[in-house]
Amino acid sequence: MEKSDPPGKQIKALTTTGFNLKPAVVRADSVQYVFFRNHQGYTSIARAYVEGGQPEVVVEGERTADFESFHPLSTRPAVSADGRWLAFVAKRQGQDNLYVWDLRLGREARRFEFAELVALASPSFAPEGGQLVFSGTGRGGFADLYIVEVESGRLKRLTGDLYHDRDPAWSPDGEWIAFSSDRGEGGRQGTYHLFLWHLADGRLLTLTQGEDSEVQPAWDPAGKSLAYCADRGGIYNLYVAQVEVGESGVRVAPRQLTRLLGGAFDPAWLPEGQGLLYTGFEKGAFQIYRLALPEADSVAWKQAESAAGWELKGGAAPFARMDYHRKMSLDVAQSQISQDPLFGTSGGIQVGVSDVLGNDQYYFVLSHISGSQTGFFDGLNLAFSRLHLGRRVNFAWGGFHLNDRFTSLYGRFVREKRTGGYAELSYPFSRFKRMDVALSLRHADIARQFEGQELTGWLVSNSLSFTHDSSLWILTGPLEGNRYSFGVGQTVDFKSSRRFNLTFSGDYRQYLRLGQRNCLALRLMGRHSRGEVPEYVSMGGSWTLRGYPWRSLWGRNLVLGNGELRFPLVDRLVVSLPFGDIDLSAFRGAFFADAGNAWNEDFGAWKGSLGGGVRLGLGGVFVFRLDGARRTDFKSVDNNTDWDFFFGWDF
């Protein structure tokens, strides 16, 4: 390490902002390269010129169901020899898909999904461009090499054993596929070496062996040498090896190209001896660098040894199978107690447990509210929920006994006792869209009258909603993307089948990125409830209409619009104390304008507010908010400033 330097000390990076890695060269009139790029939170595939210039996005990722996510750390893109086609892997509706993209027309040309393969990685084009080789992982957990014909989609399996084969690279003459595998000695300890697969007769030749790993082989344009990464000394650096295959076997002449502290990865050859592109790690980020290939002082050939392979011990079966047994562990345990001059004392505890996979989650809530007219059992609140995420359709169920307060038709607080149970189903169409169905049965005892009778009885509520969410979050809230949800629900008297109410709701939010850390957030939401006993909704306070007291506006109809400019004040502030350091992360500011109203029969006048505030994210769990707002009727602005201190993320 004493002779090693960070990548930036040796050569200037081609990229500078965000994370940029896995270059693949596009051989065109001017040499270009495509790569994975994440400079503002979303990972995309971008294209840039080797000689410089601003990168342009080729494929936007992590915004739509077609490209839910890329795998920039585990798979690389590939470009055909004529520079026309781009191949890459992206997750689509929870399943890895192999895409072929037309770089000239800027659109998808082909898409492949293989039901028997749960993960795909690192495609490589055949020289003529009609086939792709890639690494695919089956349901047994082993990665093998596969070839797919681009036109027909016909799939052929090359390797099929207990070894992990990855990083395939098709040779320019079309005869060989170089790849990395743990099939050599020491493979069980995670050691990988380089191998050649002869397509004509299925011969398997060993290129490297030893205690170090060699990965990510890449053929030079002439097909005489392989660039690759090796972790000699504990840090991955670039090497190049001349390769000769003869009657007596294969011999190689390796030499080291880089000595970098942060590591060098993902070699990609430039045409006509112009060197290599590679990914370097420095200052907590991946960037792309260009390396001029130095002349070799001498060529030291050595004969490659055959790999002996390794065997699983403890039985003749190629692999063992063990059933999964759930073991629950504590996730959340929190408690609180409060004193209010109007409502009295309240306190409670919440506990959450789950299994190691997170498929089964259980939540328990126990709390109590006390007052001058509340007995012990009347003020007791109990709730239990079970959430199962082990299948495509997520479901939850639970039971509850609650006694809470809400705003009545007459503007005063009343109690409602609810005892019952619920069930919910959630079907995700993709990472960003889902449909939710909920059903609850409860016995309600409401402390108000309707048509001269107490509102007491068994009620059935059901709802249907659709949600989309592609927002990108930081510690204090969303920064880019959009979110929207629309739903309808009803409540019916179980005994008489009389419908109490029918409620419609909608919520749309858009986050416009104005820079690396600035954002304009917009929200429009509405709610309407009709029927004999409509549902009432309230607003006011830091999360809705600022400048107005919490829940001071209410009605069976609601409309609200918010606009907020969000910007950084201090990204990180560390306060050192004798007992340790306190990391105050994401100290941000905001200017906002709100408008809306809640009403029953007549809308009345618009109510609004103007102001600003600060937010402080602490530990990724809490967000402290302080807002100062002045009310407005959009003709004049009040002189008084209403201050509101609150906990919670930005909308």
NORNOR-V982710 format. One record per residue. RES is the residue in one letter. PHI is phi in degrees with one decimal (999 if undefined). PSI is psi in radians with two decimals (* if undefined). Layout:
res->RES phi->PHI psi->PSI
res->RES phi->PHI psi->PSI
//
This chain:
res->M phi->999 psi->-0.37
res->E phi->-67.2 psi->-0.36
res->K phi->-99.3 psi->0.14
res->S phi->-100.8 psi->2.68
res->D phi->-133.6 psi->2.75
res->P phi->-63.0 psi->2.70
res->P phi->-56.1 psi->-0.69
res->G phi->-66.7 psi->-0.32
res->K phi->-77.5 psi->-0.33
res->Q phi->-100.6 psi->-0.62
res->I phi->-158.3 psi->2.63
res->K phi->-76.0 psi->2.40
res->A phi->-71.7 psi->2.56
res->L phi->-73.3 psi->-0.48
res->T phi->-119.2 psi->2.67
res->T phi->-134.2 psi->-0.42
res->T phi->-108.6 psi->2.28
res->G phi->75.3 psi->-2.64
res->F phi->-108.6 psi->2.27
res->N phi->-139.5 psi->2.18
res->L phi->-159.0 psi->2.98
res->K phi->60.0 psi->1.08
res->P phi->-72.2 psi->2.55
res->A phi->-134.8 psi->2.22
res->V phi->-79.6 psi->2.37
res->V phi->-106.0 psi->1.98
res->R phi->-85.7 psi->1.70
res->A phi->-127.4 psi->-2.93
res->D phi->-57.6 psi->-0.79
res->S phi->-112.8 psi->2.30
res->V phi->-66.5 psi->2.19
res->Q phi->-119.4 psi->2.98
res->Y phi->-147.1 psi->2.56
res->V phi->-107.8 psi->2.71
res->F phi->-166.0 psi->2.84
res->F phi->-79.4 psi->2.33
res->R phi->-134.9 psi->2.30
res->N phi->-137.6 psi->1.69
res->H phi->-112.7 psi->-0.16
res->Q phi->-140.4 psi->0.25
res->G phi->121.4 psi->-0.60
res->Y phi->-98.1 psi->2.45
res->T phi->-90.7 psi->2.26
res->S phi->-132.9 psi->3.02
res->I phi->-103.2 psi->2.17
res->A phi->-119.2 psi->2.93
res->R phi->-133.7 psi->2.47
res->A phi->-148.3 psi->2.84
res->Y phi->-90.3 psi->2.48
res->V phi->-62.2 psi->-0.59
res->E phi->-78.4 psi->-0.06
res->G phi->123.1 psi->3.08
res->G phi->116.0 psi->2.88
res->Q phi->-77.8 psi->2.27
res->P phi->-64.3 psi->2.60
res->E phi->-118.5 psi->2.53
res->V phi->-77.8 psi->2.27
res->V phi->-96.9 psi->-0.84
res->V phi->-131.6 psi->2.07
res->E phi->-79.3 psi->2.24
res->G phi->-111.6 psi->2.83
res->E phi->63.0 psi->0.53
res->R phi->-127.2 psi->-0.46
res->T phi->-127.9 psi->2.92
res->A phi->-68.1 psi->-0.43
res->D phi->-68.8 psi->-0.59
res->F phi->-130.5 psi->1.18
res->E phi->-61.2 psi->-0.69
res->S phi->-162.5 psi->2.59
res->F phi->-97.8 psi->3.02
res->H phi->-124.4 psi->1.22
res->P phi->-66.5 psi->-0.34
res->L phi->-91.0 psi->-0.25
res->S phi->-123.3 psi->-0.15
res->T phi->-144.3 psi->2.63
res->R phi->-119.2 psi->2.71
res->P phi->-81.7 psi->2.94
res->A phi->-139.5 psi->2.60
res->V phi->-123.9 psi->2.40
res->S phi->-67.0 psi->2.82
res->A phi->-61.9 psi->-0.54
res->D phi->-86.3 psi->0.01
res->G phi->76.7 psi->0.16
res->R phi->-88.2 psi->-0.69
res->W phi->-113.7 psi->2.47
res->L phi->-117.4 psi->2.27
res->A phi->-115.9 psi->2.40
res->F phi->-157.4 psi->2.88
res->V phi->-109.2 psi->2.36
res->A phi->-144.0 psi->2.64
res->K phi->-85.2 psi->2.28
res->R phi->-129.3 psi->2.03
res->Q phi->51.4 psi->0.79
res->G phi->80.8 psi->0.05
res->Q phi->-127.3 psi->2.36
res->D phi->-65.5 psi->2.30
res->N phi->-122.7 psi->2.60
res->L phi->-103.1 psi->2.10
res->Y phi->-107.5 psi->2.53
res->V phi->-118.1 psi->2.11
res->W phi->-112.9 psi->2.36
res->D phi->-84.4 psi->1.90
res->L phi->-70.8 psi->-0.46
res->R phi->-78.3 psi->-0.74
res->L phi->-91.5 psi->-0.23
res->G phi->67.1 psi->0.78
res->R phi->-152.1 psi->2.86
res->E phi->-71.0 psi->2.32
res->A phi->-103.9 psi->-0.74
res->R phi->-144.6 psi->2.69
res->R phi->-143.4 psi->2.34
res->F phi->-124.1 psi->2.33
res->E phi->-130.4 psi->2.22
res->F phi->-115.3 psi->2.01
res->A phi->-62.8 psi->-0.53
res->E phi->-83.3 psi->-0.12
res->L phi->-114.5 psi->2.21
res->V phi->-94.0 psi->-0.29
res->A phi->-146.8 psi->2.43
res->L phi->-123.4 psi->2.67
res->A phi->-158.7 psi->2.55
res->S phi->50.4 psi->1.20
res->P phi->-70.8 psi->2.75
res->S phi->-145.5 psi->2.28
res->F phi->-77.2 psi->2.52
res->A phi->-67.5 psi->2.74
res->P phi->-55.5 psi->-0.65
res->E phi->-83.5 psi->-0.16
res->G phi->86.0 psi->0.00
res->G phi->-87.6 psi->-0.16
res->Q phi->-135.9 psi->2.76
res->L phi->-132.0 psi->2.37
res->V phi->-105.7 psi->2.49
res->F phi->-153.2 psi->2.95
res->S phi->-98.8 psi->2.22
res->G phi->-127.7 psi->2.38
res->T phi->-105.2 psi->2.14
res->G phi->-83.2 psi->-3.09
res->R phi->-71.2 psi->-0.26
res->G phi->-79.9 psi->-0.16
res->G phi->94.9 psi->0.04
res->F phi->-101.8 psi->2.42
res->A phi->-97.1 psi->2.21
res->D phi->-127.2 psi->2.98
res->L phi->-94.4 psi->2.40
res->Y phi->-133.1 psi->2.66
res->I phi->-121.6 psi->2.32
res->V phi->-121.2 psi->2.38
res->E phi->-82.3 psi->2.21
res->V phi->-63.4 psi->-0.71
res->E phi->-75.7 psi->-0.84
res->S phi->-91.0 psi->-0.38
res->G phi->77.3 psi->0.15
res->R phi->-67.4 psi->2.32
res->L phi->-108.8 psi->2.35
res->K phi->-127.8 psi->2.32
res->R phi->-94.6 psi->2.24
res->L phi->-91.9 psi->-0.92
res->T phi->-113.2 psi->2.65
res->G phi->-157.7 psi->1.51
res->D phi->-154.0 psi->-2.95
res->L phi->-86.1 psi->0.11
res->Y phi->-92.0 psi->2.86
res->H phi->-105.0 psi->1.84
res->D phi->-104.2 psi->2.24
res->R phi->-149.0 psi->3.07
res->D phi->56.3 psi->0.84
res->P phi->-70.3 psi->2.55
res->A phi->-139.8 psi->2.09
res->W phi->-81.2 psi->2.29
res->S phi->-71.7 psi->2.65
res->P phi->-60.6 psi->-0.48
res->D phi->-84.9 psi->-0.07
res->G phi->80.5 psi->0.04
res->E phi->-92.2 psi->-0.49
res->W phi->-124.9 psi->2.68
res->I phi->-124.4 psi->2.07
res->A phi->-88.9 psi->2.49
res->F phi->-155.7 psi->2.95
res->S phi->-109.9 psi->2.45
res->S phi->-153.7 psi->2.71
res->D phi->-95.5 psi->0.39
res->R phi->-76.8 psi->-0.05
res->G phi->-87.6 psi->3.10
res->E phi->-59.4 psi->2.44
res->G phi->84.4 psi->0.10
res->G phi->-61.4 psi->-0.57
res->R phi->-66.2 psi->-0.36
res->Q phi->-91.5 psi->0.22
res->G phi->85.9 psi->0.31
res->T phi->-89.3 psi->2.27
res->Y phi->-117.5 psi->2.56
res->H phi->-135.2 psi->3.01
res->L phi->-98.7 psi->2.47
res->F phi->-139.1 psi->2.81
res->L phi->-119.3 psi->2.39
res->W phi->-116.3 psi->2.14
res->H phi->-89.5 psi->2.08
res->L phi->-68.4 psi->-0.54
res->A phi->-70.8 psi->-0.77
res->D phi->-122.4 psi->0.05
res->G phi->74.0 psi->0.32
res->R phi->-67.6 psi->2.50
res->L phi->-118.4 psi->2.06
res->L phi->-114.9 psi->2.47
res->T phi->-92.0 psi->2.32
res->L phi->-101.7 psi->-0.74
res->T phi->-134.3 psi->2.68
res->Q phi->-148.7 psi->2.98
res->G phi->129.4 psi->-2.95
res->E phi->-84.8 psi->-0.30
res->D phi->-94.9 psi->2.75
res->S phi->-94.2 psi->2.48
res->E phi->-125.3 psi->2.23
res->V phi->-139.7 psi->2.98
res->Q phi->56.4 psi->1.00
res->P phi->-69.8 psi->2.58
res->A phi->-144.2 psi->2.16
res->W phi->-74.8 psi->2.50
res->D phi->-76.0 psi->2.83
res->P phi->-56.9 psi->-0.47
res->A phi->-85.9 psi->-0.22
res->G phi->74.7 psi->0.41
res->K phi->-106.1 psi->-0.32
res->S phi->-137.2 psi->2.74
res->L phi->-122.2 psi->2.21
res->A phi->-90.3 psi->2.56
res->Y phi->-159.1 psi->3.05
res->C phi->-112.6 psi->2.44
res->A phi->-137.0 psi->2.56
res->D phi->-103.0 psi->0.67
res->R phi->-63.1 psi->2.28
res->G phi->82.4 psi->0.08
res->G phi->90.7 psi->-0.09
res->I phi->-125.7 psi->2.31
res->Y phi->-71.9 psi->2.28
res->N phi->-135.3 psi->2.95
res->L phi->-87.3 psi->2.44
res->Y phi->-133.4 psi->2.79
res->V phi->-135.3 psi->2.44
res->A phi->-132.6 psi->2.19
res->Q phi->-71.1 psi->2.51
res->V phi->-127.8 psi->2.27
res->E phi->-131.2 psi->2.26
res->V phi->-111.8 psi->2.12
res->G phi->-129.6 psi->-3.02
res->E phi->-66.4 psi->-0.51
res->S phi->-88.0 psi->0.03
res->G phi->126.8 psi->-2.63
res->V phi->-124.5 psi->2.46
res->R phi->-128.6 psi->2.65
res->V phi->-132.7 psi->2.72
res->A phi->-131.5 psi->1.53
res->P phi->-86.6 psi->2.67
res->R phi->-152.2 psi->2.64
res->Q phi->-86.8 psi->2.41
res->L phi->-104.5 psi->-0.60
res->T phi->-129.4 psi->2.72
res->R phi->-136.0 psi->1.49
res->L phi->-115.6 psi->2.46
res->L phi->-70.8 psi->-0.73
res->G phi->-80.3 psi->-0.28
res->G phi->102.1 psi->2.71
res->A phi->-132.0 psi->2.38
res->F phi->-142.0 psi->2.94
res->D phi->57.8 psi->0.99
res->P phi->-66.9 psi->2.45
res->A phi->-139.9 psi->2.18
res->W phi->-77.2 psi->2.39
res->L phi->-87.5 psi->2.71
res->P phi->-73.7 psi->2.71
res->E phi->56.1 psi->0.80
res->G phi->66.3 psi->0.45
res->Q phi->-84.9 psi->0.03
res->G phi->105.6 psi->-2.65
res->L phi->-130.8 psi->2.65
res->L phi->-103.2 psi->2.59
res->Y phi->-154.3 psi->2.92
res->T phi->-99.3 psi->2.25
res->G phi->-118.2 psi->2.62
res->F phi->-113.2 psi->2.18
res->E phi->-157.5 psi->2.44
res->K phi->55.2 psi->0.70
res->G phi->75.0 psi->0.25
res->A phi->-143.2 psi->2.68
res->F phi->-95.5 psi->2.33
res->Q phi->-135.3 psi->2.85
res->I phi->-102.6 psi->2.34
res->Y phi->-125.1 psi->2.80
res->R phi->-114.2 psi->2.37
res->L phi->-122.7 psi->2.15
res->A phi->-78.3 psi->2.30
res->L phi->-78.5 psi->2.02
res->P phi->-72.8 psi->2.67
res->E phi->-72.2 psi->2.46
res->A phi->-79.4 psi->2.34
res->D phi->-67.7 psi->-0.68
res->S phi->-157.6 psi->2.87
res->V phi->-111.6 psi->2.08
res->A phi->-110.6 psi->1.75
res->W phi->-82.2 psi->2.56
res->K phi->-144.6 psi->2.56
res->Q phi->-77.3 psi->2.30
res->A phi->-77.7 psi->2.37
res->E phi->-89.4 psi->2.59
res->S phi->-72.2 psi->2.54
res->A phi->-81.5 psi->2.25
res->A phi->-78.0 psi->-0.40
res->G phi->79.6 psi->3.04
res->W phi->-136.3 psi->2.77
res->E phi->-125.8 psi->2.57
res->L phi->-75.0 psi->2.32
res->K phi->-96.4 psi->2.73
res->G phi->98.1 psi->0.16
res->G phi->164.0 psi->2.84
res->A phi->-85.9 psi->-0.28
res->A phi->-67.2 psi->2.53
res->P phi->-65.1 psi->-0.50
res->F phi->-155.0 psi->2.75
res->A phi->-102.8 psi->2.66
res->R phi->-122.4 psi->2.33
res->M phi->-126.9 psi->2.36
res->D phi->-72.0 psi->2.55
res->Y phi->-85.5 psi->2.20
res->H phi->-113.7 psi->2.23
res->R phi->-69.1 psi->2.40
res->K phi->-134.3 psi->1.98
res->M phi->-82.7 psi->2.55
res->S phi->-139.5 psi->2.77
res->L phi->-77.4 psi->2.23
res->D phi->-105.0 psi->-0.83
res->V phi->-134.3 psi->2.38
res->A phi->-147.7 psi->1.97
res->Q phi->-144.7 psi->2.71
res->S phi->-142.6 psi->2.86
res->Q phi->-156.5 psi->2.72
res->I phi->-145.7 psi->2.48
res->S phi->-145.0 psi->2.75
res->Q phi->-129.6 psi->2.19
res->D phi->-126.8 psi->2.35
res->P phi->-64.7 psi->-0.43
res->L phi->-91.2 psi->-0.82
res->F phi->-93.8 psi->-0.23
res->G phi->89.4 psi->-2.69
res->T phi->-96.8 psi->2.47
res->S phi->-140.7 psi->2.66
res->G phi->-163.9 psi->2.85
res->G phi->-174.8 psi->3.08
res->I phi->-141.1 psi->2.52
res->Q phi->-130.5 psi->2.35
res->V phi->-130.6 psi->2.37
res->G phi->-129.7 psi->2.34
res->V phi->-131.2 psi->2.71
res->S phi->-154.9 psi->2.91
res->D phi->-84.7 psi->3.07
res->V phi->-65.7 psi->-0.52
res->L phi->-85.0 psi->-0.21
res->G phi->76.7 psi->0.20
res->N phi->-74.0 psi->-0.59
res->D phi->-117.2 psi->2.18
res->Q phi->-129.8 psi->2.39
res->Y phi->-125.6 psi->2.39
res->Y phi->-130.1 psi->2.39
res->F phi->-127.7 psi->2.34
res->V phi->-129.3 psi->2.29
res->L phi->-135.6 psi->2.13
res->S phi->-147.0 psi->2.97
res->H phi->-148.8 psi->2.39
res->I phi->-116.9 psi->2.40
res->S phi->-127.3 psi->2.63
res->G phi->-162.3 psi->-3.14
res->S phi->-66.6 psi->-0.43
res->Q phi->-115.8 psi->0.34
res->T phi->-115.6 psi->2.13
res->G phi->-79.7 psi->3.02
res->F phi->-62.5 psi->-0.85
res->F phi->-74.7 psi->-0.53
res->D phi->-65.0 psi->-0.60
res->G phi->-88.7 psi->0.06
res->L phi->-83.8 psi->2.31
res->N phi->-120.3 psi->2.22
res->L phi->-129.9 psi->2.45
res->A phi->-151.1 psi->2.48
res->F phi->-136.8 psi->2.36
res->S phi->-137.4 psi->2.52
res->R phi->-127.7 psi->2.21
res->L phi->-118.9 psi->2.20
res->H phi->-117.3 psi->2.15
res->L phi->-118.4 psi->0.33
res->G phi->-79.0 psi->-0.19
res->R phi->-126.6 psi->3.01
res->R phi->-59.3 psi->-0.73
res->V phi->-87.6 psi->1.99
res->N phi->-83.5 psi->2.48
res->F phi->-138.0 psi->2.67
res->A phi->-140.7 psi->2.63
res->W phi->-151.7 psi->2.82
res->G phi->-179.8 psi->3.12
res->G phi->-134.9 psi->2.82
res->F phi->-156.1 psi->2.69
res->H phi->-137.7 psi->1.88
res->L phi->-126.4 psi->2.55
res->N phi->-135.0 psi->1.86
res->D phi->-135.6 psi->2.99
res->R phi->-112.6 psi->2.59
res->F phi->-150.1 psi->2.97
res->T phi->-81.7 psi->2.24
res->S phi->-89.1 psi->3.11
res->L phi->-61.3 psi->-0.44
res->Y phi->-99.9 psi->0.24
res->G phi->78.3 psi->0.27
res->R phi->-121.9 psi->2.85
res->F phi->-84.0 psi->2.35
res->V phi->-129.5 psi->2.88
res->R phi->-101.4 psi->2.65
res->E phi->-138.7 psi->2.18
res->K phi->-94.5 psi->2.24
res->R phi->-127.2 psi->2.21
res->T phi->-132.3 psi->2.17
res->G phi->174.5 psi->-2.73
res->G phi->-146.0 psi->2.97
res->Y phi->-148.3 psi->2.82
res->A phi->-143.9 psi->2.47
res->E phi->-135.4 psi->2.50
res->L phi->-122.7 psi->2.40
res->S phi->-132.6 psi->2.15
res->Y phi->-114.4 psi->1.95
res->P phi->-83.7 psi->2.04
res->F phi->-70.4 psi->-0.58
res->S phi->-157.8 psi->-3.00
res->R phi->-63.4 psi->-0.41
res->F phi->-108.9 psi->-0.31
res->K phi->-127.4 psi->2.48
res->R phi->-152.6 psi->2.78
res->M phi->-118.8 psi->2.33
res->D phi->-120.5 psi->2.39
res->V phi->-127.1 psi->2.31
res->A phi->-133.3 psi->2.52
res->L phi->-139.7 psi->2.31
res->S phi->-137.4 psi->2.56
res->L phi->-126.0 psi->2.16
res->R phi->-143.3 psi->2.63
res->H phi->-96.4 psi->2.08
res->A phi->-110.6 psi->2.39
res->D phi->-130.2 psi->1.76
res->I phi->-102.7 psi->2.33
res->A phi->-83.0 psi->0.97
res->R phi->-156.6 psi->2.91
res->Q phi->-109.1 psi->2.67
res->F phi->-139.4 psi->2.13
res->E phi->54.8 psi->0.68
res->G phi->78.0 psi->0.08
res->Q phi->-123.2 psi->2.62
res->E phi->-68.3 psi->2.45
res->L phi->-82.7 psi->1.52
res->T phi->-135.3 psi->2.30
res->G phi->159.1 psi->-3.12
res->W phi->-90.1 psi->2.22
res->L phi->-119.7 psi->2.50
res->V phi->-115.9 psi->2.20
res->S phi->-119.7 psi->2.40
res->N phi->-139.0 psi->2.65
res->S phi->-148.0 psi->2.74
res->L phi->-138.1 psi->2.26
res->S phi->-143.6 psi->2.67
res->F phi->-122.8 psi->2.33
res->T phi->-131.2 psi->2.40
res->H phi->-124.7 psi->2.39
res->D phi->-150.3 psi->1.89
res->S phi->-120.6 psi->0.44
res->S phi->-76.4 psi->2.64
res->L phi->-108.8 psi->2.18
res->W phi->-106.0 psi->2.61
res->I phi->-117.1 psi->-2.93
res->L phi->-64.2 psi->-0.50
res->T phi->-100.2 psi->-0.15
res->G phi->148.7 psi->-3.02
res->P phi->-66.2 psi->2.59
res->L phi->-125.6 psi->-0.39
res->E phi->-157.4 psi->2.73
res->G phi->102.8 psi->-2.81
res->N phi->-149.3 psi->2.83
res->R phi->-144.1 psi->2.44
res->Y phi->-154.5 psi->2.66
res->S phi->-149.4 psi->2.38
res->F phi->-133.4 psi->2.40
res->G phi->-152.8 psi->2.86
res->V phi->-140.4 psi->2.48
res->G phi->-150.2 psi->2.81
res->Q phi->-144.4 psi->2.74
res->T phi->-125.2 psi->2.30
res->V phi->-127.3 psi->2.44
res->D phi->-70.4 psi->2.08
res->F phi->-63.9 psi->-0.60
res->K phi->-78.3 psi->-0.82
res->S phi->-98.1 psi->-0.13
res->S phi->62.1 psi->0.32
res->R phi->-81.7 psi->2.26
res->R phi->-79.9 psi->2.12
res->F phi->-74.1 psi->-0.80
res->N phi->-158.3 psi->2.82
res->L phi->-131.7 psi->2.19
res->T phi->-125.2 psi->2.34
res->F phi->-116.2 psi->2.47
res->S phi->-142.5 psi->2.63
res->G phi->-150.6 psi->2.54
res->D phi->-149.7 psi->2.10
res->Y phi->-126.8 psi->2.31
res->R phi->-135.1 psi->2.35
res->Q phi->-128.2 psi->2.32
res->Y phi->-119.6 psi->1.96
res->L phi->-101.4 psi->2.01
res->R phi->-73.8 psi->2.12
res->L phi->-101.2 psi->-0.16
res->G phi->-177.5 psi->-2.90
res->Q phi->-62.1 psi->-0.63
res->R phi->-133.1 psi->0.16
res->N phi->-106.8 psi->2.68
res->C phi->-156.1 psi->2.50
res->L phi->-107.9 psi->2.00
res->A phi->-104.0 psi->2.31
res->L phi->-126.9 psi->2.44
res->R phi->-140.6 psi->2.40
res->L phi->-133.9 psi->2.15
res->M phi->-138.0 psi->2.65
res->G phi->-149.5 psi->2.76
res->R phi->-151.8 psi->2.42
res->H phi->-141.1 psi->2.26
res->S phi->-127.7 psi->2.34
res->R phi->-132.9 psi->2.80
res->G phi->130.9 psi->-3.08
res->E phi->-67.9 psi->-0.64
res->V phi->-129.0 psi->1.40
res->P phi->-67.0 psi->2.71
res->E phi->-81.0 psi->2.33
res->Y phi->-102.3 psi->2.52
res->V phi->-128.9 psi->2.57
res->S phi->-124.1 psi->2.84
res->M phi->-151.9 psi->2.98
res->G phi->127.2 psi->2.43
res->G phi->110.3 psi->-3.03
res->S phi->-66.2 psi->-0.46
res->W phi->-92.8 psi->-0.21
res->T phi->-127.5 psi->-1.71
res->L phi->-103.0 psi->1.75
res->R phi->-74.0 psi->2.66
res->G phi->93.4 psi->-0.17
res->Y phi->-116.9 psi->2.50
res->P phi->-58.7 psi->2.70
res->W phi->-58.8 psi->2.20
res->R phi->60.1 psi->0.50
res->S phi->-82.4 psi->-0.33
res->L phi->-112.4 psi->2.31
res->W phi->-150.2 psi->2.83
res->G phi->164.8 psi->3.10
res->R phi->-87.9 psi->-0.07
res->N phi->-125.6 psi->2.53
res->L phi->-149.1 psi->2.44
res->V phi->-139.6 psi->2.41
res->L phi->-148.7 psi->2.36
res->G phi->-128.9 psi->2.35
res->N phi->-129.9 psi->2.43
res->G phi->-129.3 psi->2.32
res->E phi->-144.1 psi->2.21
res->L phi->-96.5 psi->2.05
res->R phi->-109.5 psi->2.39
res->F phi->-151.6 psi->2.73
res->P phi->-81.4 psi->2.54
res->L phi->-108.4 psi->-1.00
res->V phi->-137.4 psi->2.15
res->D phi->-73.4 psi->-0.62
res->R phi->-156.5 psi->2.31
res->L phi->-135.8 psi->2.07
res->V phi->-108.0 psi->2.11
res->V phi->-105.0 psi->2.08
res->S phi->-91.4 psi->2.20
res->L phi->-124.3 psi->2.81
res->P phi->-56.7 psi->-0.54
res->F phi->-94.9 psi->0.07
res->G phi->143.3 psi->-3.12
res->D phi->-100.6 psi->2.49
res->I phi->-110.8 psi->2.08
res->D phi->-96.5 psi->1.88
res->L phi->-95.9 psi->1.63
res->S phi->-92.0 psi->2.68
res->A phi->54.8 psi->1.13
res->F phi->-90.6 psi->1.89
res->R phi->-127.4 psi->2.79
res->G phi->-119.4 psi->2.93
res->A phi->-155.8 psi->2.49
res->F phi->-112.8 psi->2.44
res->F phi->-141.3 psi->2.79
res->A phi->-140.4 psi->2.22
res->D phi->-122.2 psi->2.60
res->A phi->-151.4 psi->2.47
res->G phi->169.7 psi->-3.05
res->N phi->-169.6 psi->2.76
res->A phi->-127.0 psi->2.38
res->W phi->-154.4 psi->2.95
res->N phi->-105.5 psi->-1.19
res->E phi->-104.5 psi->-0.88
res->D phi->-109.1 psi->2.33
res->F phi->-64.1 psi->-0.67
res->G phi->77.4 psi->-2.50
res->A phi->-107.7 psi->2.66
res->W phi->-63.6 psi->2.45
res->K phi->-115.2 psi->2.42
res->G phi->-146.4 psi->3.04
res->S phi->-155.9 psi->2.68
res->L phi->-130.5 psi->2.51
res->G phi->175.3 psi->-2.85
res->G phi->-153.8 psi->2.95
res->G phi->-166.8 psi->3.11
res->V phi->-128.0 psi->2.67
res->R phi->-132.9 psi->2.48
res->L phi->-131.7 psi->2.00
res->G phi->-86.3 psi->2.27
res->L phi->-125.5 psi->1.94
res->G phi->69.3 psi->0.22
res->G phi->72.1 psi->0.15
res->V phi->-118.9 psi->-0.82
res->F phi->-108.6 psi->2.53
res->V phi->-128.5 psi->2.04
res->F phi->-92.1 psi->2.34
res->R phi->-126.8 psi->2.37
res->L phi->-131.8 psi->2.04
res->D phi->-119.1 psi->2.41
res->G phi->-118.2 psi->2.13
res->A phi->-134.0 psi->2.59
res->R phi->-119.7 psi->2.31
res->R phi->-72.9 psi->2.69
res->T phi->-148.1 psi->2.55
res->D phi->-103.7 psi->0.28
res->F phi->68.6 psi->0.24
res->K phi->-118.9 psi->-0.58
res->S phi->-149.6 psi->2.90
res->V phi->-121.0 psi->2.32
res->D phi->-62.4 psi->2.70
res->N phi->-86.8 psi->-0.29
res->N phi->-89.1 psi->2.44
res->T phi->-104.8 psi->2.19
res->D phi->-96.3 psi->2.17
res->W phi->-101.2 psi->2.42
res->D phi->-136.4 psi->2.05
res->F phi->-101.5 psi->2.29
res->F phi->-151.4 psi->2.81
res->F phi->-110.8 psi->2.35
res->G phi->147.2 psi->2.74
res->W phi->-73.8 psi->2.80
res->D phi->-62.8 psi->2.63
res->F phi->-65.7 psi->*
//
